[in-house]
């Protein structure tokens, strides 16, 4: 059985590691994706992680609606997702993300039982319908991976 973090930040992956549930780092483990939540996760899964494998798709921003006290790395196609712990302007980081994507795709597509964990802070959410987002995730996952 695999326990998979879908975000909304590194807290899930960090706490899983703290209690001894270690597995190689997966794509969603260290992203900050509270604003669009599972909507962006769903879009990423539907699109097979497209646009995350090319260094030209990343930029720094200081205009994030919540994380605006410093410059942060974002993907141009997913501007609400912040790469707080990774400098995506470096090819070595993109190579690491590609390995995480490959591991994540392998786990998502295998038949092993999975538990997905996602959480959000209510004070940072603009459009909070976590139940519908969760149901949408289940539908998308079921259609894509049976």
N, C-alpha and C positions, 0 to 999 in steps of 0.2 A: 504494500500500500504506500502511495506517495501522498504527502501533504504539500500542497502547492500554494504559495502566496500569490495573490493577484494584486497586492498593494493595500492600501494607498500610499504607503511609504515603506521604508526599510524596517519598521517596527515588527511586522509579522515575521519576516525572515530572521531578524535579530533574535526575537524571542523563541522561535523554533530552534535556532542554533543554541540558545542559552539552555534549553531543556533537553538538549542532546539529539534533536532531530536534525541531523546534518545530511545534506545531500549537496552535490555540486550546485553552485549558484545558478539560478534560472533567470530568465529575462525580466520578470516582473518584481524580483526580490528587492531591488534597490532603486526603484523609480518613485517619484512623487507624483501621484495621479489622483489627488483628492477631488479636484474640481469636476472633471468629466467622468470620473470614477470608472465603473464597469462599462460605460458607453464606449470609452476609448479602448478598453481591454477587448471588448467585443469586436470593434472595428479592426484592431490589430490582428486578432485571430482570423476574422473573415478574410483579411487581406494578406494572410500568411507572413506577417511581420515585414511586409514590403516597406521600403523607405527607411529602414533602420540599418541597412547594411552599407550605406554610402556616406562617407565623411562630408560630402557636399550638401547633405540634407540637414546638417546641424548648424546651429548658430548660438551665439550668446545673446541673452536679453536681460534688460533691467526693467522691462515693462510688463512682467507677469502680474496678474491682478492680485495675487496674494503674496508671492515670494518676490518682493520688489526692493529689498534692502541691500541687495548685492546683484552681481551679474550671475546668471545661471545658464546652463546649457539646455537647449531644447531641440527637438526635432521640428523642422519647419512644417511638417504635415500634421504634427500633434503638439501644437504650441502650449497646451495646458499641462503636458507631461514635462516634468523637470528632472534632469539628470544631475542631482545634487552632488553625488559622490564620484562622478565620472567627468573627465574633460573630453568630451566627444569631438573636440577639434584635433585630437591626436589619433593617428591611424592605429596605434597599438590598442587603444580603447575600442575603436570600431571592430577590430579583430576579436577582441574579448567579447563584445556584444554579439558578434556573429556566432561565436562558440556557445554563448548563452541561448541564443535563438535556436540553434541546432539541438541543444540539449532539451530545451522546452518543447520544441516540435516533436522530438522523439518520445518524450513522456506523454504529451497530449495525445499522440496517436497510438500509443500502445494500449493493450487491453487490461493492464493492471488497474486495480481499484485506486481511485484518487479522491482526496478531500481537498476542496478549494477553500481558501480563507481570504476574505476581503473585509476591510473595515474602513470607516470614514470618521473624521471628526465633524460633528454636526455644525460647529461654529465656522467652518471653512467651506461648507457646501452651499452652492448657489441653487442647484436644482436637485433636491434630495428625494429620490424615489428608489431607494436601494432595493426594495422588494421587487419592483418591476425590472430594474436592472439585473437583479439576480435571476429572475425568471427568463429574461432575454438571454442572459449568459447560458443558462441551462439549455434553452432551445438551440442556440447557435452551436454550442458544444455537441449536442446530440446530433444535429444535422451534419456537422462537419466530420465528427469522429465516431458517430454511431454508438 
